[in-house]
Amino acid sequence: MFDIITVGSATMDVFADTDSELIKIKTSHSEEDFLAYPAGAKLIVKNLTFSSGGGGTNTAVSFSRLGLKTGYLGEVGRDESGDRILRELAKEKVKFIGTRGSEISGYSIILDSIEDDRTILTYKGANDHLHFSEIRKPVLRAKWFYFSSMMNDSYRTLEQLADFAKKHGIKVAFNPSNYLASKGKNFLKKVIDNTTALVLNKEEANLVLGLVNADYHMLLRGLHLLGPQYVIITDGKVGVYAYDGKEAWFVPSRPVKIIETTGAGDAYASGFVSGLIKTGDFKTAMKVGMVNAEAVLTHKGAKKSLLSWKMAMSAIRKGRISFHHLHV
């Protein structure tokens, strides 16, 4: 039996360091940042790095390093990228229990700017074609499922897996993307109804509830009323809000030198769920999520700097993590 099975995307990631500029465009309602490149120009890429990525494999590797017996469920293509993704998973002691199809494996190009932020161009490919009927049901023996964002046919598979989890006493953690969150709570109902731990960022929290810039009271209460036992809302450099139906906490982000933001959300979510599985303690879980995300933020790449359990415990002991009690 697995401690946890992750269900989500697998991609071949290409990190391209460029000299793009970060510009701000203001409208009457909002202000947005954009990466800007001169039209018609040929730009020099200073550095090119390849690695496997995607929410499914990033979190699978994280869970495995944190000491959990981990399976990865997703679809990859029968191509060189798919082969490399599976080799990297095997190296990290993650068991592939998914399917391989005729579509090209997922692919992402991460454009880094001089402002240490990034824009991602992503091709979903095989990730959209995970079908419940093709999954070998005997391999789905696990204590937890972890769902990251899936689209199209694969989202329907998430719904079926959520029902499977309910019937077999498997707990579910769900980390939806901006895309899924924008579909709203009714669209996500079949998954959220069976979710134990819901982890998402503040923008996604607003989108799920159909709100705009709501405060943490409204977001935590509103999401908890949908059914999850634990609600975790990350808010970038501000910090993390969490609620278990009894107590609510805010943990401010600690100052770190940010090198790369790709994968930080996956690192926090997988760290939190790992802490919950291994200790059963809500606050310890938040600490593990925090130090795991910090490790990713301060290094290049989504997987390279993910922590082991021993490293996470050491990082927690070395630096003070502040908890502020909230009234919800």
C-alpha positions in Angstrom: 0.0 0.0 0.0 1.2 3.5 -0.8 1.2 6.3 1.8 0.1 8.6 -1.0 -0.6 8.6 -4.7 -0.2 11.9 -6.6 -2.5 12.6 -9.6 -1.5 15.4 -11.8 0.5 16.6 -14.8 4.0 15.5 -15.9 6.0 17.8 -18.2 9.4 18.3 -19.6 10.4 21.7 -18.4 12.8 24.0 -20.2 14.1 27.0 -18.1 15.3 29.9 -20.3 17.1 32.8 -18.6 16.4 36.0 -20.6 16.9 39.8 -20.3 13.2 40.5 -20.5 11.8 43.6 -18.8 9.0 43.6 -16.2 6.3 46.2 -17.0 3.1 47.2 -15.3 -0.1 47.9 -17.0 -2.8 49.7 -15.1 -6.5 49.6 -15.9 -9.4 51.2 -14.0 -9.9 47.9 -12.1 -6.5 46.4 -11.7 -2.7 46.5 -12.2 -0.9 43.6 -13.8 2.8 42.7 -14.5 3.9 41.6 -17.9 7.2 40.2 -19.2 8.2 42.3 -22.3 10.3 41.4 -25.3 11.0 43.6 -28.3 8.8 42.6 -31.3 10.8 41.1 -34.2 14.0 40.8 -32.2 16.3 37.8 -31.8 17.0 37.4 -28.1 20.0 35.6 -26.6 19.1 33.0 -24.0 21.8 33.2 -21.3 21.2 29.8 -19.8 19.0 26.7 -20.7 18.1 24.1 -18.2 16.0 20.9 -18.7 14.2 18.9 -16.0 10.9 17.1 -15.5 8.1 19.1 -13.9 4.4 19.4 -13.6 2.3 19.4 -10.4 2.0 15.6 -10.3 5.6 14.8 -10.6 6.9 17.7 -8.5 4.7 16.7 -5.6 5.5 13.0 -6.0 9.2 13.6 -5.7 8.6 15.9 -2.7 6.5 13.3 -0.9 9.1 10.6 -1.6 12.0 12.7 -0.3 9.9 13.5 2.8 9.8 9.7 3.6 6.5 8.6 2.2 5.9 5.6 -0.1 4.7 7.4 -3.2 3.0 6.5 -6.5 2.5 8.8 -9.4 -0.7 8.5 -11.5 -0.8 10.4 -14.8 -0.4 9.9 -18.5 2.9 10.5 -20.4 3.6 10.0 -24.1 5.6 7.2 -25.7 8.4 9.5 -26.5 11.8 10.6 -25.3 10.4 13.2 -22.9 8.1 10.5 -21.4 11.1 8.1 -21.0 13.1 10.8 -19.2 10.2 11.7 -16.9 9.8 8.1 -15.8 13.6 7.7 -15.3 13.7 10.7 -13.0 10.7 9.4 -11.0 12.3 6.0 -10.6 15.6 7.7 -9.4 13.5 9.4 -6.7 11.9 6.1 -5.7 8.5 7.1 -7.0 6.5 4.2 -8.5 4.8 5.1 -11.9 1.3 3.6 -11.9 -0.1 5.6 -14.7 -0.6 5.1 -18.5 1.4 5.9 -21.6 -0.6 7.1 -24.7 -0.2 8.3 -28.2 -0.2 12.0 -27.4 3.1 13.9 -27.0 4.2 14.3 -23.4 3.5 17.6 -21.7 6.0 20.4 -22.3 6.7 23.7 -20.6 8.9 26.6 -21.4 9.7 28.8 -18.3 10.8 32.3 -19.3 12.7 33.9 -16.4 13.1 37.7 -16.3 15.7 40.0 -14.6 13.1 40.6 -11.9 13.3 36.9 -10.7 9.8 36.2 -11.9 8.6 34.0 -14.7 6.0 33.3 -17.3 5.3 29.7 -18.3 4.3 28.5 -21.8 2.8 25.1 -21.4 1.6 22.3 -23.8 -0.7 19.9 -22.0 -0.4 17.0 -24.5 -0.8 13.6 -22.9 -1.7 15.2 -19.5 -5.3 15.8 -20.8 -5.9 12.1 -21.6 -5.8 10.1 -18.3 -8.9 7.9 -18.4 -10.3 6.1 -15.4 -11.2 3.0 -17.4 -7.5 2.6 -18.3 -6.2 2.7 -14.7 -5.4 -0.6 -13.0 -7.6 -0.4 -9.9 -5.6 -2.8 -7.8 -2.7 -0.4 -7.7 -4.8 2.4 -6.2 -4.3 1.1 -2.6 -3.2 4.2 -0.6 -3.9 6.1 2.6 -4.1 9.4 0.7 -4.6 10.8 -2.8 -3.1 14.1 -3.8 -4.8 15.9 -6.7 -3.1 18.7 -8.6 -4.7 20.4 -11.5 -6.0 18.3 -14.4 -8.0 19.4 -17.4 -10.6 18.0 -19.9 -10.8 14.2 -19.8 -8.3 14.0 -17.0 -10.4 16.3 -14.8 -13.3 13.8 -15.2 -10.9 11.1 -14.1 -10.2 13.2 -10.9 -13.9 13.2 -10.2 -14.1 9.4 -10.5 -11.0 9.0 -8.4 -12.6 11.2 -5.7 -15.6 8.9 -5.7 -13.3 5.9 -5.5 -11.5 7.5 -2.6 -14.7 8.0 -0.7 -15.8 4.3 -1.2 -12.4 3.0 -0.1 -11.7 5.3 2.9 -8.8 7.2 1.2 -8.2 10.8 2.2 -7.8 13.4 -0.5 -5.7 16.5 -0.7 -6.6 18.9 -3.5 -4.5 21.7 -4.9 -6.4 23.3 -7.9 -4.9 25.6 -10.4 -6.1 29.1 -11.3 -7.8 27.5 -14.4 -9.8 25.0 -12.3 -10.6 27.6 -9.6 -12.0 29.9 -12.2 -14.6 27.2 -12.9 -16.1 27.9 -9.5 -17.3 25.8 -6.6 -20.2 24.1 -8.4 -17.9 22.7 -11.1 -15.4 21.5 -8.5 -18.1 20.1 -6.2 -17.5 16.4 -6.8 -13.9 16.7 -5.9 -14.2 19.1 -3.0 -17.0 17.1 -1.4 -14.5 14.3 -0.9 -11.5 16.5 0.0 -9.8 16.4 3.4 -7.2 19.1 2.8 -7.7 21.9 0.4 -4.6 23.9 -0.5 -4.7 26.9 -2.8 -3.5 30.5 -3.2 -5.5 33.6 -2.4 -6.4 34.3 -6.0 -7.7 30.8 -6.5 -9.6 30.9 -3.2 -11.5 34.0 -4.4 -12.2 32.4 -7.8 -13.6 29.2 -6.2 -16.0 31.2 -4.1 -16.8 33.7 -6.9 -15.4 36.6 -4.8 -13.1 39.5 -5.5 -10.4 40.5 -3.0 -12.3 39.0 -0.1 -10.6 39.0 3.4 -9.2 35.9 5.0 -12.2 35.5 7.3 -14.6 35.1 4.4 -12.2 32.9 2.4 -11.4 30.5 5.2 -15.0 30.2 6.3 -16.4 30.0 2.8 -14.0 27.2 1.7 -14.4 25.2 5.0 -18.2 25.2 4.5 -17.7 23.4 1.2 -16.5 20.4 3.2 -12.7 20.1 3.6 -11.4 19.5 7.1 -8.3 21.6 6.5 -8.2 24.8 4.4 -4.8 26.3 3.6 -4.5 29.6 1.7 -1.1 30.8 0.5 -0.5 34.5 -0.2 2.9 34.8 -1.7 5.3 37.0 0.2 2.6 37.8 2.8 2.3 34.3 4.3 -0.1 31.5 4.8 -3.6 31.3 6.3 -5.0 28.0 7.7 -8.2 26.8 9.3 -9.2 23.4 10.6 -12.7 24.3 11.6 -11.6 24.9 15.2 -8.6 27.2 15.1 -7.3 29.5 12.4 -3.7 30.6 12.1 -1.6 33.1 10.0 2.1 32.3 9.4 4.0 35.2 7.9 6.6 34.5 5.2 10.1 34.8 6.3 12.6 37.0 4.3 14.5 34.8 1.8 16.4 35.6 -1.3 14.1 34.4 -4.1 15.9 32.8 -7.0 13.0 31.1 -8.8 9.3 30.8 -7.9 8.4 27.8 -10.1 7.2 24.8 -7.9 7.0 26.8 -4.7 3.3 26.2 -4.4 3.7 22.4 -5.0 6.5 22.4 -2.4 4.3 24.0 0.2 1.3 21.8 -0.4 3.3 18.6 -0.5 5.2 19.6 2.6 2.0 20.4 4.5 0.3 17.1 3.6 3.5 15.2 4.4 3.6 16.8 7.8 -0.1 16.0 8.4 0.4 12.3 7.4 3.6 11.8 9.4 2.7 13.7 12.6 -1.0 14.4 12.6 -0.2 17.9 13.9 -1.7 20.9 12.0 1.0 23.4 13.1 3.9 21.0 12.4 2.4 20.4 8.9 2.4 24.1 8.3 6.0 24.4 9.3 7.1 21.6 7.0 5.2 23.3 4.1 7.0 26.6 4.9 10.5 25.3 5.0 10.0 23.1 1.9 8.7 26.1 -0.1 11.6 28.3 1.1 14.1 25.7 -0.1 12.6 25.8 -3.6 12.3 29.6 -3.7 16.0 30.0 -3.0 17.2 27.6 -5.7 16.7 27.1 -9.5 14.2 24.4 -10.5 11.1 22.9 -8.9 12.6 19.6 -7.7 16.4 20.0 -7.1 16.2 21.6 -3.7 13.2 19.7 -2.2 13.9 18.7 1.4 14.2 15.3 3.0 12.3 14.8 6.3 15.6 15.2 8.3 16.4 18.4 6.4 13.0 19.8 7.0 13.1 19.1 10.8 16.6 20.7 10.9 15.3 23.8 9.0 12.4 24.1 11.4 14.7 24.0 14.5 17.1 26.5 13.1 14.7 29.3 12.2 11.7 30.6 14.2 8.4 30.3 12.4 5.8 32.6 13.9 2.1 31.7 14.4 -0.6 34.3 14.8 -4.0 33.1 16.1 -6.9 34.4 14.0 -10.6 34.8 14.8 -12.7 33.4 12.0 
